[in-house]
Amino acid sequence: MSIPIVGETPTPSQASQLLEHPLLSRLQWEFKRTGCHHNLTPVQLVFLYFTAELTEHEKHDVLTAAVRGGDVSTVKFLLARNVSPFEDDVVIAIDLNARGLLDEFFRHDPTLINRSVSASFPPFLAKAVHDLDFVMWFLRRGADPNARCLFDITPLSIACQSADIAVIKALFAHGASAAKGSPLHWAVRRTPPDFDVIQEILAQGADINEIMFANHPPSFYHWQDFGLGTALHGAADTGNVSLVEFLLRKGAKKRLRDSCGKLPLDRAVSRGHKDVQVLLSRDLSRL
């Protein structure tokens, strides 16, 4: 039996995470019986010698096992044999900060980098927003900070809810638009509020009185029954007086209604935020 040499042998830590496929034990027994030697990884062995017996689902399982093991050579081996990654495989690589794997994925399919993680979660750049260096790595490879999922949610949206302001500034510097992804609405959800982030979004041209998803009808029509409102509606929901005061000073209007007909005051009342109720009730009759 002639065994071809394919790829590199993984480290012990990588090998311990590789696929435990029932076909592997059969193959290893055959090698032991015949005295053959090889430097194929277990994943490569299963795929190469049992391709005809593997279903498409099992072939993808082989790829996922290689990704989990950080085995770049096996991922290249499988991509060359038309086993393409699913979105979950890319997320695993991001979670591992396995940039070599990601480079292989994006070389295999250049459109993948701006593909949505899911219908309701934006492309893969959004998974990296808590690491500025990783964000810059994605941007250098063509990640689009304005790329949406099915809804008007972008990597900037996710960053504005929880990432450091340095990441948000980097996204703006690379073309992120404050008119896409409702970044201000996501920013007012931060706990605690970050007024520097809100100020940065406003400085980039965000409309403080815009209704969430107003610029993206499919998103608006899908979510309107949940009460899409302005940033002030979102701030009223939180009950944070300082946040409400800040938005009012920046020009937020009290009398705009959400998609269910509610004022910011109504939202504060429904959640029992009495201090915010007092603030939003002040001079409301004259507005």
Secondary structure, DSSP 8 states (H G I E B T S, - for coil): ------S----HHHHTTS---HHHHHHHHHHHHHT------HHHHHHHHHGGG--HHHHHHHHHHHHHTT-HHHHHHHHTTT----HHHHHHHHHTT-HHHHHHHHHH-TTGGGSEEETTEEEGGGGGTT-HHHHHHHHHTT--TT---SSS--HHHHHHHHS-HHHHHHHHHTT--TTSS-HHHHHTT-SS--HHHHHHHHHTT--TT--TTTT-HHHHHHHGGG----HHHHHHHHT-HHHHHHHHHTT--TT---TTS--HHHHHHHTT-HHHHHHHHTTGGG-
